[in-house]
Amino acid sequence: MPLPFNDPTVIAEVTAQFEAYERALLSNDVDALTGFFWDSPHAIRFGVNEHLYGAEAIAEFRKNRVINFRDRTPLRTTVQAFGTDTAVTQYEYSVVFAGQLRHGRQTQVWIRVPDTGWRIASAHVSNTPPASSWPGYIDQMAAALHLPLSAAQREGIALNLDRTAAIAAPLLAFALPDDLEPAHVFTP
């Protein structure tokens, strides 16, 4: 017998759980967030900067995490059900993170646990870096110059680049007539 795909009841149940998870995430409800995960050493969460194996590691992460965003704008949500006890959610969103707009992706594998209900067995979260990422630029320049930089130095350089960009932006936006030659071309 073929495995039922996208059973409407399963889709509705998992969608409700997913939406509750998102509300808990944005309000940093640590107990609720921890409760959404399967209470098992086999639960996995790969985050933007962490690799967590087991419910205990996930709970510890949640207790110590400082939420650095309060809003995620949904771009696309997909829920797929495989049979009556397994579903996958895929969520694309935009989020302002460290002052920069990012495109985020989140995938969760939900399983129906007997006597418990729907729980996340596996999750993966990633954010794409912005097109003009200072950290990426700093890394490239440091590598090209063979220049070792500490985290504090990188942070200072990024701040100076932000300031320079803020100063240059209105100058670069200043409209010049098409027939004006702003700088003479030296011809030997």
Phi, psi and omega in degrees: 000132181291150179290127178297137181243130177058047173302126185302325179293316179296315179303314181296317181296313182289323177300317178298318178294317179299314179296322177294321177300314180298318177298318179295322180296312183292335177263001181054045176280091188301316181297316179295315180300316178296320182293338179288339182272149176299127180278079185208149174292351180267354177293144182225139172223115172259115180258189180300321183230014184218156177233109187245128181242116177098151182300324181296317179294321179295316179297318179297318177301313182299319181297326186260356185279137172257120179289125181251022173209156179233002183210132173234124180270118181295136174250320179199133176234131178232133175237126178236133179251134179241099187078202183254359185232006181219137177212158179232132173250138173235129187227124173249139185210163169250146183210142173270117184231123182054038176080003182236138178289129180235153172260118183252157178224139179220129176237134178229136172259117181257137176233148176272115181265128180306137177064009181232317182107200184286130178221153177277121178268330182209139179218148177219130180232136175212152175237134176280140179290153177295157183302320180250074184273119177300316180303320178296318178296315180299317178301315181297315182292318178298319179293317181296326181266359184053048186248109177287133180233137175281168178300320180295319178295318179299318180297318178295319178296316179299319178297316178296323177293320176300315179296317179298317179297321179293323178289318185285332186306309180292330178292319179288336180275349182293122183280133176245147176298146182299330184270003180272132174260103187291337179216135179290147178265124180282126175238117182289000000 
